[in-house]
Amino acid sequence: MSLEALLQRGVDEQVYPLARLEVFHRGNHVLSLGNAEPHCVFDLASVTKVMSTTALVLDAGLPIDAPLTQFLPHAAAKATLGDLLFHRSGLPAFQPYFERELLDRPELFDGAQPELRAAVRRSVLERVAATPQENPVGAQSVYSDLGFILLGAVLEAATRTPLDRLFSARIAKPLELEAGYRRISAWPALPTVFAPTGQTRPREPAPGQEGLWKVSERPTRLCEVDDDNAWCLDGVSGHAGLFGTALDVATFGQAMLDRRWAPPLPWGHDGTPNSTRALGFDTPSAAGASCGQRFGKGGAIGHLGFTGTSLWIDLERHLVVAFLTNRVALGRANIRIRAFRPQVHDAVLDALKLE
């Protein structure tokens, strides 16, 4: 089956409503496919963790062995920046910080209100910083949004620059990307073409999150960050918040491949039990890898986004695959992307005649 036919099958089988695939091989832009237009803007979700936060930590030259409290003295976690980047800090994976904010301040739904949103952002950041560790550092790998929310706050403290401006100046502008954060208090204009996600705030619980919060759902504005904690952080966070095109993501991936932002140690595991994590990025798991079993045999780094987005970089083949979808528009329980995404990466290798 051709790549074009496979991507259309994803629509027909309700894996996603919209998708865009952009591929670079050895520095050349070799594939551009999908039913979404090339300039369609997607909510990148946790791809933000690598495209913004990890890249900015490297760009700023922050020492990964520095304690979190060097930058955030009030933080409860006794961990280093590296612990946060490798998801070995012992912090919980997730907490619904948005619940209290939406219950206490329903006026958040009523407009931009920059002063209110700034106060809510401070409140959420303070609560994340005060969250204690559940496990000792390095005991296990727990993929944690909290760690990357804190890394975003570290970047703002270290550079004295808001995270959205920092990304624009140090990542987007040098690479000529359209990507960026959409600060809710600014009520930015809608992109000409965008991939919609959920329709209510808070979003419906993801599988496994049922019963974690009790807030009445209300309609949401279009093209605001899907993640509810990021929404209460005014759309600007280290764990989620970026919007961009598939070409933006692929261009960033090529920059990483070209070592524009080089890690202080080779890409790879850190020795944490049962971890596939590299510095900020993920690597393919031994079984059931989201990039398929053939991708990255000589080493690969990548990251997924909850909304249905992904970036994978095959280091040996010099191959970058950005595959963006809005699968959550069909409901957060729609997880067909898990079985479908590896097929796309296998089909890319076939299309390029790569073993």
Summary of the structure (lengths in Angstrom):
residues: 355
radius of gyration: 19.1
end to end distance: 16.8
largest distance: 56.6
contacts: 1239
relative contact order: 0.21
helix: 36%
strand: 14%
